[in-house]
Amino acid sequence: MYSNKNAAALTPPMGWNSWDCYAANVTEEQLLGNARYMAENLKGYGWEYIVCDIQWSDPAAGTGEGEYIPFTRLTMDAYGRLLPAKERFPSGFRAIADEIHSMGLKFGIHIMRGIPRQAAHERLPVYGLKGVTCDKIADPFSICRWNSDMYGVRNTPEGQAYYDSLFELYASWDVDYVKVDDICNLKAAPDAPYSARHEVEMIAKAIEKCGKQMVLSLSPGPALIEEAWHMSEYANMWRITDDFWDRWDLLKDMFRRCELWQEHVKPGCWPDCDMLPLGRIGIGFRNPRITRFTKEEQITLMTLWCMFRSPLMMGGEMRDIDAFTLKLLTNRDVLFLIRHGRDARQLFRNEEEAAWYCKDDEGREYLALFNLSDDERTVSAPVKVFKSTAKEAKELWGSQERLLSPESADLPAHGCVIVRM
C-alpha cells in the first residue's frame, strides 16, 4: 500500500466531469464556467472536483464526425508527454488549476494509459534517460480498441521512468485527480481484460514518487471482482460498469453490480458506478438533451449511489441546471451518507423490488426501498430491519406520505423512498 493512497480519498470524491455533456470537445471556458457554478452553488454540499475528460491534447477535437479523430496529431512536449492544446486551453493547465484552486475546488484530468504512438513513431527521448527513446518502452501489441492515440508501456525501469516523468509534469500543474482510461478493463484483450495491471502499479508508484497527493481513478469497467484486492492496493476508485447513460435498463442493472461490490467499499477504495447523466447532457455528441431519466429514476439513482457510497461525478452542464436537479444535488440528508455512511448492504433484490440498509457514523439507521417494476407497487422489507427504538422515521426525499410504516411504502414505477430512524 502506498503511503498517501488512501489519504487522497478518505471519502468518495464528489465533482463534475466534462464527458457526459462535452464528449472529447471541452474547452477552457466550459471548464471554468462549470467551476464557477460549483463554487457558488454546490461547494457547500461537498462537491469539489472539476475534471477535464479525454482528448484535451487534440487541437482538432470536435471537428470530426465521431467522438475521436483516428490517428489525430496530438500536442506534446519534446519527451512525448501530452500537453493541453492551446487552441482549446490557451491558459494552460497550471493556470486553470490555479484558478480552480482559488475557488476552493480541486482540478482533475483524464489520461489514456500508455505512451502516444506519435512519440514512439518519432522516437522522442524519454525525459531524464540518456539514449532511451519512446519507441523502446512502447508496446505496440498493447492498444486500445476504441481510441487510436496510445501504445501500452512496457514493464521495465525505462517504462517506469516515463510514467515518473508524466506525473512529475502533472504535479507541476498541481493536478489533484487523475482518471486513467483503457486500464481497468482492456476491451481489446477480452481474454485478459486486466492485463495492464503492471501499468496500474507503475502509475501508483509514479504518483507516490511525484510527492503530490492525487486521486487515482481507473476506467472503463466493468472491473473484475477477482481483481478487487489489486485495485484496492493501488487505486482509489475503479469503474464497476462500462459507460453509464440515461437508460432505465442500465440503472436497474446497477443494483446487481452494487450487490457484487458491496463488500469492497472502504476508506480510500471506492467501486465507482460512473457519472451522473443528469440535467443537460450530450452536447459534444451532437445529441443535446435533458436526461431521459424520469424524476423518479433520478431519485432512485441518487439514493443508490449515496447508500452504496459511489463517487459522485455530475455529468450535465451545471450552468443549465434546473430547480429539480439542483435539489437532487443539494439534499444534505442523502449526501450525508457519502461522507458518513457505513455497513451498506443489499437486503434483497428481485426483478420487481430491492432494499438497501446502512448506518451512519452516529449510529442512525437507514432503509431504502426501491420499486424496480414498471407499475405502482407496495414494497416492504422482508423482515424487521430497524433495531432502533426511536419513534421518528424521516423520509429523506420528502415523500413521507408514501410510507405505510418505516419498513413499507407505496411506490410509483422506478421510484424509491429512503427512511432514517
Secondary structure as GFF3:
##gff-version 3
##sequence-region A 1 421
A	DSSP	three_ten_helix	6	9	.	.	.	ID=ss1
A	DSSP	beta_strand	14	17	.	.	.	ID=ss2
A	DSSP	alpha_helix	19	22	.	.	.	ID=ss3
A	DSSP	alpha_helix	28	41	.	.	.	ID=ss4
A	DSSP	three_ten_helix	43	45	.	.	.	ID=ss5
A	DSSP	beta_strand	49	52	.	.	.	ID=ss6
A	DSSP	alpha_helix	92	102	.	.	.	ID=ss7
A	DSSP	beta_strand	106	112	.	.	.	ID=ss8
A	DSSP	beta_strand	115	116	.	.	.	ID=ss9
A	DSSP	alpha_helix	117	121	.	.	.	ID=ss10
A	DSSP	alpha_helix	134	137	.	.	.	ID=ss11
A	DSSP	beta_strand	138	143	.	.	.	ID=ss12
A	DSSP	beta_strand	150	153	.	.	.	ID=ss13
A	DSSP	alpha_helix	157	172	.	.	.	ID=ss14
A	DSSP	beta_strand	177	181	.	.	.	ID=ss15
A	DSSP	alpha_helix	197	210	.	.	.	ID=ss16
A	DSSP	beta_strand	215	218	.	.	.	ID=ss17
A	DSSP	three_ten_helix	225	227	.	.	.	ID=ss18
A	DSSP	alpha_helix	228	234	.	.	.	ID=ss19
A	DSSP	beta_strand	237	239	.	.	.	ID=ss20
A	DSSP	alpha_helix	248	261	.	.	.	ID=ss21
A	DSSP	three_ten_helix	262	264	.	.	.	ID=ss22
A	DSSP	beta_strand	270	272	.	.	.	ID=ss23
A	DSSP	beta_strand	280	281	.	.	.	ID=ss24
A	DSSP	beta_strand	289	290	.	.	.	ID=ss25
A	DSSP	alpha_helix	295	308	.	.	.	ID=ss26
A	DSSP	beta_strand	312	314	.	.	.	ID=ss27
A	DSSP	three_ten_helix	318	320	.	.	.	ID=ss28
A	DSSP	alpha_helix	323	329	.	.	.	ID=ss29
A	DSSP	alpha_helix	332	340	.	.	.	ID=ss30
A	DSSP	beta_strand	341	349	.	.	.	ID=ss31
A	DSSP	beta_strand	353	360	.	.	.	ID=ss32
A	DSSP	beta_strand	365	371	.	.	.	ID=ss33
A	DSSP	beta_strand	377	380	.	.	.	ID=ss34
A	DSSP	beta_strand	394	395	.	.	.	ID=ss35
A	DSSP	three_ten_helix	400	402	.	.	.	ID=ss36
A	DSSP	beta_strand	403	405	.	.	.	ID=ss37
A	DSSP	beta_strand	408	411	.	.	.	ID=ss38
A	DSSP	beta_strand	416	420	.	.	.	ID=ss39
###
